[in-house]
C-alpha cells in the first residue's frame, strides 16, 4: 500500500470514528509515521483529502455492486445491510452519515461529491427493491425510492445507536426490516 492509500485508509478510520472536524493532518501523520507535509503533497487541503476519500469510497461501492450484480435481491439486500452491522461492531459510522453531520463546514466540491455518493447508495438500494418487486419476492406499500430511503434511514442509525451501548439486537432489527418486505 502506497502512502496515498495509507493516508486515505487512516482518514476513513478517523472520519468514521470521530467525524470530519475532529481530526487533523497531525493526527494522520502520527498514525502513519510521516510528516504533515507528506500529506499536503498528496492532498493540499482537507477538502482535497475528503473529496478523494469519497471518490475512493464510490469506487469501492461500485466494486461491491458489480460483485453481487447477478445475485438475488435478498442476497444484495443482505450485503447492503451487513455493511451497517459491521460498522456497528467496529464502533464506526457510515462515511455519508459521518460527513453529513459536518456538511455546513465543507466546500461545495465535497458537498456535491457526498451527494453523489449518497445517490449511488440509495439508487442501488432502490434497484434491489425494484428487482425484488419484479421477481415477486418483495412487497411494500410505497414506491421503491420511499422504501429505500426508509430502510437506509433505519440501518444507517444502527452504528450510531450502537455507540451508546444499547442492548438492542441490531441483527433482529435488520431481520425485521427484511421480513417486512419479503414474500415468504
TORVEXGU-833709 format. One record per residue (C-alpha): x, y, z. Coordinates in Angstrom, 2 decimals, padded with zeros to 5 digits. Example, Ala and Ser with C-alpha at 12.3 -4.5 7.8 and 13.67 -1.06 7.14 Angstrom:
BEGIN
+---------+---------+---------+
:       u :       v :       w :
+---------+---------+---------+
:  012.30 : -004.50 :  007.80 :
:  013.67 : -001.06 :  007.14 :
+---------+---------+---------+
This chain:
BEGIN
+---------+---------+---------+
:       u :       v :       w :
+---------+---------+---------+
:  000.00 :  000.00 :  000.00 :
:  001.46 :  003.35 : -001.01 :
:  001.49 :  006.48 :  001.14 :
: -001.56 :  007.99 : -000.56 :
: -003.63 :  004.87 :  000.13 :
: -002.42 :  004.73 :  003.74 :
: -003.48 :  008.35 :  004.21 :
: -006.93 :  007.59 :  002.80 :
: -007.28 :  004.47 :  004.95 :
: -006.40 :  006.32 :  008.16 :
: -008.61 :  009.25 :  007.18 :
: -011.56 :  006.92 :  006.63 :
: -010.99 :  005.39 :  010.05 :
: -010.79 :  008.80 :  011.73 :
: -013.82 :  010.25 :  009.94 :
: -015.98 :  007.19 :  010.57 :
: -014.97 :  007.11 :  014.22 :
: -014.66 :  010.79 :  015.15 :
: -016.16 :  012.88 :  012.33 :
: -014.87 :  015.42 :  009.83 :
: -013.99 :  018.25 :  012.20 :
: -012.46 :  016.01 :  014.88 :
: -009.18 :  015.17 :  013.14 :
: -006.25 :  017.00 :  011.62 :
: -003.35 :  016.20 :  009.34 :
: -001.26 :  015.88 :  012.50 :
: -003.50 :  013.01 :  013.69 :
: -002.98 :  011.25 :  010.37 :
:  000.77 :  011.84 :  010.40 :
:  001.09 :  010.34 :  013.89 :
: -000.82 :  007.20 :  012.92 :
:  001.20 :  006.62 :  009.74 :
:  004.54 :  007.94 :  010.93 :
:  005.00 :  010.60 :  008.24 :
:  005.28 :  014.38 :  008.25 :
:  002.21 :  016.51 :  007.66 :
:  004.00 :  017.95 :  004.62 :
:  003.83 :  014.47 :  003.07 :
:  000.06 :  014.53 :  003.48 :
: -000.11 :  018.02 :  001.95 :
:  001.91 :  016.72 : -001.01 :
: -000.88 :  014.25 : -001.84 :
: -003.79 :  016.33 : -000.54 :
: -003.07 :  020.08 : -000.39 :
: -006.24 :  020.79 :  001.59 :
: -008.56 :  018.88 :  003.87 :
: -011.24 :  019.30 :  001.21 :
: -008.96 :  017.60 : -001.33 :
: -008.42 :  014.76 :  001.13 :
: -012.12 :  014.27 :  001.86 :
: -013.01 :  014.58 : -001.82 :
: -010.55 :  011.78 : -002.63 :
: -011.87 :  009.73 :  000.29 :
: -015.43 :  009.96 : -001.03 :
: -014.32 :  009.17 : -004.59 :
: -012.40 :  006.16 : -003.30 :
: -015.47 :  005.00 : -001.37 :
: -017.58 :  005.33 : -004.54 :
: -015.13 :  003.15 : -006.46 :
: -015.21 :  000.51 : -003.71 :
: -019.00 :  000.64 : -003.55 :
: -019.25 :  000.17 : -007.32 :
: -016.98 : -002.87 : -006.99 :
: -019.34 : -004.33 : -004.36 :
: -022.35 : -003.63 : -006.56 :
: -020.65 : -005.32 : -009.52 :
: -019.60 : -008.31 : -007.42 :
: -023.20 : -009.09 : -006.42 :
: -024.89 : -007.97 : -009.64 :
: -026.03 : -011.49 : -010.56 :
: -027.23 : -012.28 : -007.03 :
: -030.81 : -012.43 : -005.83 :
: -032.44 : -009.31 : -004.42 :
: -032.31 : -010.86 : -000.93 :
: -028.57 : -011.51 : -001.23 :
: -027.97 : -007.94 : -002.38 :
: -030.10 : -006.63 :  000.48 :
: -028.07 : -008.76 :  002.91 :
: -024.82 : -007.28 :  001.56 :
: -026.23 : -003.77 :  001.93 :
: -027.45 : -004.28 :  005.49 :
: -024.46 : -006.34 :  006.66 :
: -022.24 : -003.35 :  005.93 :
: -024.03 : -001.29 :  008.58 :
: -023.98 : -004.13 :  011.11 :
: -020.24 : -004.48 :  010.51 :
: -019.71 : -000.77 :  011.14 :
: -021.63 : -001.04 :  014.43 :
: -019.39 : -003.91 :  015.54 :
: -016.30 : -001.80 :  014.74 :
: -017.56 :  001.32 :  016.53 :
: -017.69 :  003.26 :  013.26 :
: -020.47 :  005.04 :  011.43 :
: -021.22 :  005.25 :  007.73 :
: -018.98 :  007.67 :  005.83 :
: -022.00 :  009.51 :  004.43 :
: -023.54 :  009.97 :  007.88 :
: -020.20 :  010.94 :  009.43 :
: -019.64 :  013.62 :  006.83 :
: -023.24 :  014.85 :  006.72 :
: -023.04 :  015.84 :  010.36 :
: -020.41 :  018.44 :  009.42 :
: -021.63 :  019.35 :  005.93 :
: -022.01 :  023.05 :  006.75 :
: -018.25 :  023.37 :  007.18 :
: -017.39 :  021.74 :  003.84 :
: -016.82 :  023.34 :  000.48 :
: -019.22 :  022.80 : -002.42 :
: -017.00 :  020.27 : -004.21 :
: -017.15 :  017.98 : -001.18 :
: -020.88 :  018.55 : -000.71 :
: -021.54 :  017.64 : -004.35 :
: -019.39 :  014.51 : -004.17 :
: -021.05 :  013.47 : -000.92 :
: -024.46 :  013.90 : -002.53 :
: -023.32 :  011.74 : -005.47 :
: -022.12 :  009.04 : -003.07 :
: -025.43 :  009.08 : -001.21 :
: -027.28 :  008.85 : -004.54 :
: -025.15 :  005.87 : -005.53 :
: -026.14 :  004.08 : -002.31 :
: -029.83 :  004.97 : -002.41 :
: -030.12 :  004.19 : -006.13 :
: -028.54 :  000.78 : -005.57 :
: -030.93 :  000.02 : -002.73 :
: -033.85 :  001.25 : -004.83 :
: -032.79 : -001.05 : -007.69 :
: -032.60 : -004.00 : -005.28 :
: -036.16 : -003.30 : -004.17 :
: -037.38 : -002.83 : -007.76 :
: -035.81 : -006.17 : -008.69 :
: -037.46 : -007.80 : -005.68 :
: -040.84 : -006.43 : -006.75 :
: -040.33 : -007.52 : -010.35 :
: -039.42 : -011.05 : -009.26 :
: -042.37 : -011.05 : -006.85 :
: -040.02 : -011.72 : -003.94 :
: -040.79 : -008.45 : -002.15 :
: -043.86 : -006.39 : -001.39 :
: -044.35 : -002.96 :  000.18 :
: -046.97 : -000.22 :  000.06 :
: -044.79 :  002.69 : -001.08 :
: -042.57 :  003.41 : -004.05 :
: -039.18 :  001.70 : -004.17 :
: -037.46 :  005.06 : -003.61 :
: -039.50 :  005.83 : -000.49 :
: -038.92 :  002.31 :  000.87 :
: -035.19 :  002.56 :  000.05 :
: -034.98 :  005.86 :  001.93 :
: -036.85 :  004.35 :  004.87 :
: -034.53 :  001.33 :  005.01 :
: -031.41 :  003.44 :  004.57 :
: -032.51 :  005.76 :  007.38 :
: -033.10 :  002.82 :  009.71 :
: -029.90 :  000.88 :  009.00 :
: -027.69 :  003.98 :  008.97 :
: -028.80 :  004.62 :  012.57 :
: -027.63 :  001.19 :  013.75 :
: -023.93 :  002.14 :  014.03 :
: -024.86 :  005.41 :  015.74 :
: -027.12 :  003.75 :  018.30 :
: -024.51 :  001.08 :  018.99 :
: -022.23 :  003.82 :  020.33 :
: -024.47 :  004.44 :  023.33 :
: -024.35 :  000.80 :  024.32 :
: -027.99 : -000.03 :  023.85 :
: -028.93 : -003.64 :  024.46 :
: -030.92 : -003.80 :  021.27 :
: -030.29 : -006.67 :  018.94 :
: -029.47 : -004.87 :  015.73 :
: -029.42 : -008.16 :  013.85 :
: -033.06 : -008.64 :  014.88 :
: -033.91 : -005.16 :  013.64 :
: -032.33 : -005.92 :  010.27 :
: -034.23 : -009.23 :  010.10 :
: -037.45 : -007.40 :  010.96 :
: -036.87 : -004.93 :  008.12 :
: -036.22 : -007.77 :  005.68 :
: -039.23 : -009.75 :  006.91 :
: -041.46 : -006.71 :  006.46 :
: -040.80 : -006.64 :  002.71 :
: -040.08 : -010.27 :  001.79 :
: -042.75 : -012.56 :  000.44 :
: -042.43 : -015.89 :  002.24 :
+---------+---------+---------+
